[in-house]
């Protein structure tokens, strides 16, 4: 996000850039704000107000951006690129006002606006008024909310909002004649932004009450589906029934950037909450391993790196600009190396005391890989080819890692059944993607079904008690 692309000052672009910088304060607030409260003689009410301002200010700035665009469209100020992209005097004043948020030239601004409105509504009226200066649970939940805000604002502004849309010029620009998007797409924009705001607060509560909150997990996943589904429906990025055989050509031509962003976004919105839930659930049932815990951790690292690499190969191999299997393997490796380095550095985060979960190294490993995947996909959309492998790893490894550790009451029979089922489904995902990229719609259907079955099967295994022979139990 830059401060406009014209030769005059742009209020809208400047305020959006301030929001981008403000996100850094949100991300780091659990450190500096709490330290300020301990070191400075500031009243509790003032500290809570400052805490609340961290999420309120972006809404205020974004509202000013919207009002600035509304006034520019209403007065038909053609020195603003956003106005020139829409149309001219043949449109009514009401249509020109709607164009500030719902024109084809720049439809994405509505998502961060409604995201900030719904997040504020959650804190004001829906009982999500946690504070960094409350009890331990409230403080942890608020810290997660602020960090998610600090992550999502840069992603939304860098991935979906172009600063050139808010450029201001010294002379009037030629009309480009964009139209208002359809009413259904307006609804999709509102749903995407609103559900994302609620997703943040429900995810923060889920992270603190994971073992006993299956219903809350379902709500989190539903909100994630509403957000991603609305964006996909808005952009129409999924091929139609007779166009799947051309999907690989479309990827090679760079036409699937929005789909790539949604694939990486799904890692944060869907697989990350499920990973937190499954990680805590498995630990509450099977407990801490007596021995060989480091083997389980190594399995998490190697399984993730291998499956994400194979995922890239499965998708890249059929692209017309990939000459051979060796070429696909090499490109997939070059895409994976930055994510792998980021993830392994993230595994060191618990050393700084950032988390105390059952597997803090795995928590840091996946967290940084998911964040890195979001921003690397903006730079190189093909990074999203690694997302399916990363998804199946995150949704199965909290269970699979226990198979290599010493758990006295976990029989060998059960380990074999769980491992065979989850690995078979994971391989089926990769095979389906490979077949689908070759032009078969059936392949994509198989991949999607298997992709859904991996977390569903892992969740089922945490609930059922297999009555197997005890001769396989470890001593």
N, C-alpha and C positions, 0 to 999 in steps of 0.2 A: 504494500500500500504506500504510494508516494503522495506528495502534496500536490496533486493535480498534474495535468500535462499541458496546460495553456500558458499564455504569457501574462496573465493577471492573477491576482490573489483569489483563491477558491476557499470560501468558508467551509463548504461541505467536506472537501478533501482534507483540509487542515484539522477539522474536528474528528474525522475518522482516523487520522494519523495519531491524534491525541489519545483516542480510545485504544489504539494499537499499543502505544507506549504505556498507557494506564494498566493494560493487562499484565505487564511485568510487576507492577505494584500488587495486583491481585494475587499473582502466583507466589510472591514472596511475603505477603502479608502475615501468614502464620508465624513467620520468624520476626520480622521487624516490628510489627504492631504489638505482639505479645511482649517483646523485649522493651518496647517503649512503655508499656503498661507497668512493667516491673521497675524500670529505672526512673521514670518521671512521675511527679506527683500530679497526675491527671485523674479527675473524678471518673468513677465507673460509668456514669451516664455519658460523659463526653467520649470515652473510649468506645462505648457501644455505638454511639452516633457516627464516629469515624469508621468503625467497622461496617456499618450499614451504608455509608457513603461509597464504599469501595464498589458496591454493585449498583448503587443508585446513579452515580455520575455518568456511566455509559448510556443509561436510558435518557438522561437529561440532554447529553450531547447529541445523541441520535435523534431525539425529538427536534432539536434545533436544526439539524441537517435536513430533516423531513420538511419542517416549516420553510426553510430556505428554498428547497426544491419546489414546494407547493407555490410559493410566491413567484418564483422564476417562471414556472409553467403558467400561472394565472396571468401574469403580465406579458407573457410570450417574449421573454428576454432571450433572444437568439445568440447572445454572447456566451450563454451557458451550453456546453456540449450536450448535457442531459435534455435540455429543451429542444435543441436542434435535432436530436435523434428521434424525437417523437412525431412532430407534425406542425401544422400551421393553424391559421385562423378558421379553417372549416370545422374544427372541433369546438364543442361547447366548453364553457368555463369549467363545468363539472368534469368533463372528460380530461381536460388538461390537468386538473388537480389530481385525478386518479393516476395520471401518467407519471407522477413523481415516484410512485411505488410499483405500478403495475404495467409499465410499458415494456415492449419487447426489447427495447434497446438496453435496459438495465433492470431486470426483474428481481435481482437477488437482494436488494436493500430491504425488502419487506421481511425477509427471514431474520436478520439480526434485530430489526425493530420489534417484531412480535416475540422474538426470543427474550429480549430485555424486558418487555412488558409482562410476559408470563412469569419470568423469574421474579420480578418485583411483586407481582400478585401472589406468588407462592409465599414470599416472605411476609407480605402484609396481611393476607386474608386466609391462607390455607395452612397455617400452623407451622411453616418452615422458618420460623424466626429465630434460628440458632445464632449464637454469638461465640466469638473466640474467647469471651470472658465469662462464659457460663460454666456448667459442670463439665466433667471430662468428655462425656458422650457428645454434648452440644458443641464443645470446642472442637472435637475431632470432625464432627459433621460439617461445621462451618468451614474448617480448614479445607476439607475436600471440595466444598462448593466453590470456594475462592480459587482453588487451584484449577478446577474444571473451567471456571470462567476465564482464568488466565491462559488456559490452553485453547478454548473454543473461539475467543475473540480473534486472535491472530489467524487461526485457520479460516474462519468465515471471511475475514477481511482480505486475506491474501489469496484464498482459493476462489472465492465467488464474486468479489467486488473489485472491479477495475477502476483505478483512479482516473483513467482517461474519461470515464463517464461523467466525472465531476469537474472536468477542466473548464476554466473560464478564459475567454479570449477578449482582446481589446476591440475586435470587430465582430460583427454578426456573422454567423456560420450558415452554410447552406443546409436546407432542410433535408433530412434523410428519409423521412416518411415512415417511421416505425408505427406500429399499431398497438392499441391496448391488448393485453393478453385476455384470453377468454375468462368468463366468470368462474369456471371450474378450476382453471389454473390459479386464479386469485385465491380460491379456497385452499388449494394445495400449498400455496406460499404461507398462508396464515396457519394451517395445520402444522407444517414443517417447523416454523419458528416457535409456535406455542408448545408443541410437544417436546421440543428440545429444551425449553426452559423448565418444564416439569421433570424431564429426564434427569437433569442435574441434581435436583433436590431429592428425588427418589433414590438415585444411585448413592448419594451420600448417606441416606438412612440404611440402605441395603448393606453398605460396607461395614456398618456398625452392628447390624442384627442379622447377619447372613445365615447362620445355621437354622433359624426358625422363621424364615421369611420367603417361602416359595411363592406365596401370592404376590408379595412385593416384587420378587424377581420377574414374575409374569407381567406385572404392570410396567416395569422398566423395559422389558423386551418389546412390549406392545408399543410403548412410546417411541422406541428405536425404530420399529417397523413403520410407524406413522411418519416419522421424520424422513427416513430413507425412501419409503414408498412414495411420499409426496414429491420429493425431489426427482425421483426417476419418472414419475408420471408427468411432472411439469415439463421436463426436458425431452421426454419421449426417446430416451437413449437406448431402450431395449429394442432389438430387432423385431420386426413383425414375423408372423409364422413362416413366410416364404423367403425370408431374408437371412436366416441363420447360417446358410451356407456361405454367405458373403461377410460374415462377422469378422473373420480373420483379416480379410482385406481392409475392412473398415478400421480395425485396430492399427494395422500397418500404416494407414494413411493419417493416423492421428485424430480420427473423428470420435473417439470414445473417451475423451478426457473427463467428461462429467461422470461417466460410469466408473472410471478408474478412481476418481475422488470418492465416490459413494462406496466403492469396495473397501478402500482404506478407512473411510469413516465408519463402516460397519464394524471394524475391529475395535474401535473405541466404544461405539454405542451398544454393541451386542456381545461380542466375545469377552470384553474386559469385565463388565458386571457379572457375566456368567462365571468367568474364571475366579473372581473374588468369592462368589457364592460357593462354587464347587470346592475351592481350596479350603475354606473354613468348614464346610460340611464334612469333607473327607477327614479332616483333622479331628473334628468332634466325634467321629465314629471310630476311627482307627488309631487316633492318638499319635504321639511322637514316636518315631522309630527308635528302637534300642541301639541298633548298630546299622552301619552301611548307609547312613543318611547322605553321605557325599556321593554315593553311587546313584541314588535317586536324583540328586541335583545334576550330576553329569548327564544322566539320561534325559532330563528336561532340556539341557543345552543342545545335545547332539540330535535328539529327535526333532526339535524345532528347526534347527539349521538344515537338517537333511530334508525334511518335508517341505519347508518353504523353498528350498532350492529345486526340489523335484516339481513343485507346483509351478515355478517359473518355467521350467523345461517343458512341462506338459502343455502350457499355453503358447509359449514362444515357438515351439517346433514347427507349427503349421502356418506361421506367418509367412507371407510370400517374400518378404525381404530377409528371411533367415535361410541361409543356404544349406545347412546340414544340422545334424544332431549335435555335433561338436560345437558349432556356432551357438546353438540354443543353450547348451550347457555353460559356455563361457559367458554369454550375456547374462544369464540367470545368476551366475556367480558374481559378476561385477555389480549387479543390482543388489545382491544379498550382502556383500562385504560391509558396506556402510551400516546396514541394519544390524549385522552381527556385532560389529565393533560397538555400536551404540548400546545394544542389549547387554553385552558383557560388561561394559562400563556401568550400566544401570544395575547390574547384579551387585555392585559395590555400594550402592546407595544406603543399604541398611547399616553400613559402617558409620554413616553420619547420623544414625538414629532416626531415620525418616519413617520407619515402619517397624511394627513388632508382630507381624503376622506369622502363622505357622511356618511358612517358607519365605522369609523376607528376601532371599536372593532371587528366587523365582519371581516374586512380586516386582522387584526392581528391574529384572531382566525383561519381563513382558511389558511393563509400563513404558520403559524407554523405547522398546522396539515399536510399540503401537504409536507413540508420539512421533518417533522418527519416520515411521511409515507415512503418517499424515503429511508431513512437510516435504519428504523426499518425493512423494507422488505429485505434489504441485510442480516440482522441478522436472521430474521425469515420470510421466504417467505409467510407463511400463513397470514401475515399482509395484503397482497394484497386482501384478501377476503373482507375486509372492503371498498375497493376502489369503487365498484359500488354504495353503499349507500352514500359515501362521494361525488361522482360525481353528483348524482341527487340532493343532497342538495345544492351544490355550484351553480348549474345551474338553480335552481328554487327559492331559498330562498330570493334573492334580491327583487323578486316580491311578494312572499308569506308573507314576514315579514310586508309589508304595510297593509295587511288585518286586522292586530290586532292593528293598530295604528289609530289615528284620522286624516283622510284626508277628508276635507269637500266635495270635488268633486269626491270622489270615492264611488260609490253606493254599497249598500249591494248586489244587484243582480250581479254586476260585480265581487265582491269579491267571491261570491259563485261559479260562473262559473269558474273563474281562479283557485280557490282552489280545486274544484272538479276535474278539468281536470289534473292539475299537480300532485295531490296526487294519482289519479287513474293510471296515467302513471308510477309514482314512485313505486307503489305497484305492477304493472304489471312487472316491471323490476325484483323485488325480486321473484315474483311467477315464472317468466320464468326461472330465474337462478335455483330455487329449482327444477323445473320440468326437466330442462336440466341436472343437476347433477345426477338426477335419471336415466339418460340414454337416454333421448329424444332429438333428434336434433331440433325438433320443439320448445322446450322450450328455447334453446339458441337463436333461430331465433327471438322468441317473445321478449326475454330480450334485444337483440341488437337493434331491431326496436324501442322498448319503450325507450331504453337508448338514442337513437338519437332524439326521439320525445320530450323528456323532455326539452332540451335547445331550440329546434325549436319552441315548443309551447310557452315557456316563451318569446322568441323573437317576436313571432307573436302578443302576447298580448300587447307588448310595442308599436306596430305599429298601431293596429286597435283601433277604437273608437266604443265601443258597445253602440248603442242607446237604452238604457234601461230606465225604468221608474225612474224618479227622486225622487219618494216617499221614496226610500231606502237610500237617501243621508243623511250623518250625518250633524247635525247642527253645 
